[in-house]
């Protein structure tokens, strides 16, 4: 039986101070919760979503929904994030377009959609907004923060921004410092939107949205989420409907058809300006920025970490997870690192559920156990 | 001293029968030659260009030219393709926009530019047109055909289409079968052009060309020509002009600036429709297509091969060169394979000149030597 969940909304009247120096407010956060917060309020797990995700991580809003939430395989009774044990929260990021305040929202000051007057937000700003909601929910310390891709960036940022409020962080398929190649793909995708005349400098909410540009932007992104190997296996050079080349510019290869479909369906649920803001937040993400090194970023961190990479992820490759783990260990932190063999590329964090479930459940169980004090972590004495 | 060369033009009144079933004609080929054809006419080397190349492979058209031809480091007196020894020819492909007949050319039947009425051409069609020019030049057998990327595809196609007319083939950074990932990037790039309203279904020659779309298309392509490692080294996360993030949607990171520059300069020398036609020819390239296997494609081939891949090339990775070599060896052909360690990605075939020069010169010298007969290739008898 699939759980029926409702999206909730919290509106904050106080202003959010952003890294860019501007403020945002009043603002709304859309969120969903699953399971029950226990009396000690120590079983809360905050799931952080990636670029195109939202608060609807699991279950259905209505029995007749065609599909459940985006990580339903991992969140629910008996699953990796077991809702019998945990109070799971998922919040749509600010800058997004799935219920939380973003560029498509009405600016109270002008009574018009923000468009490009929406301030540029960062991953740290997203976390700051989330922290306000966690305060509202009366949760002093999160048992865990967890997410893949940009979700993993938010998880790391939580441990840095609020060291005492996060017991453990699960960082999947992510990076502490977005690479120039990843920035390049994001910028190419943004350029597709800028080049669409319907974009109109972000001011399109009373007209036709720049769907052509957004669809191509998504196509580009989607290529980076798959791997060469998975594309060979899933599509190869197969033609979608014909036996022979058509010698025309129609969509012909199965891989083209798939990506075009993914691009066009994306425009039905996503706002082009949000795509710009969120990819920009990703590009800015560099925990070492303004610090001597990445090690320095984790200096005051107290959380335990589970870092998981996927062998064929070339967007945020395993070497970048290793960089995170090295920096954590340099700070004497408790870090578990797993590289999962997978052909699914970056998307593996959404697909390798069986492998993920094992490590995640173990890690969460360890976080739930009462602390044994430092003694327990020392090696046994030689004489014993 | 840089050689001064002139582009020559050959117009063919007979029609070219294309793989799509259509015919093209009359048509023109733009080409350049370097060095002298010897009396025996056995020192001709045909260089085949990649997607954005042209006939101007080396030297300058005028002393005041800012830059020489696209492979000047490899073609000239004492260089890899030594013009003291060889008669080097380079021909702009049909479908191109650098002097040979392509979609921007005037269709004699309508007296208007072809636009999308230009027939879809393939790599085999490009080679067929080149063969006509080689006939005109009175060359019975080419000492070698050589090229990188799509140039390597043409080189292989020459050995398959005209086994007796090619003594040796040099195939650099190429593939016998374009992968779904490479097709996906090409299609995303094409979609950028389609989405530009100035494209106007290919009919823009008396108006504004779709430069915005073409620039983004080129940006995407260019990312695939570099490697993650070379981007980290060349750009890292460096900002182009500032010290601190600007929190705006301007071009900020050095890598963005570079790609945007490459995209916009490309529009000054390239036609968007040609980009569509040539990428489509690339996507269609699969020597095994319509045959039982890739091995089968090389069944009647007689040429010797030098196949070179570059370790960080992820567009046409070394594994795809190995696939070519295996198929050649299956057919008992003489194939030398070199994987060159390089961080330059796919572009390495234009940049790793020192490494390339050695193997290329050796291979060409071997081709120039008179054949020793079959005996020499048999292993020595056990008794000796």
Interface residues (C-beta under 8 A of the other chain):
Chain A: X19 X20 X21 X116 X119 X120 X177 X178 X179 X180 X181 X183 X184 X185 X187 X188 X190 X191 X192 X195 X196 X197 X212 X213 X215 X216 X219 X220 X223 X226 X228 X231 X232 X234 X235 X236 X237 X245 X247 X248 X249 X251 X253 X254 X255 X256 X259 X260 X263 X276 X280 X283 X284 X286 X289 X314 X317
Chain B: X19 X20 X21 X116 X119 X120 X177 X178 X179 X180 X181 X183 X184 X185 X187 X188 X190 X191 X192 X195 X196 X197 X212 X213 X215 X216 X219 X220 X223 X226 X228 X231 X232 X234 X235 X236 X237 X245 X247 X248 X249 X251 X253 X254 X255 X256 X259 X260 X263 X276 X280 X283 X284 X286 X289 X314 X317
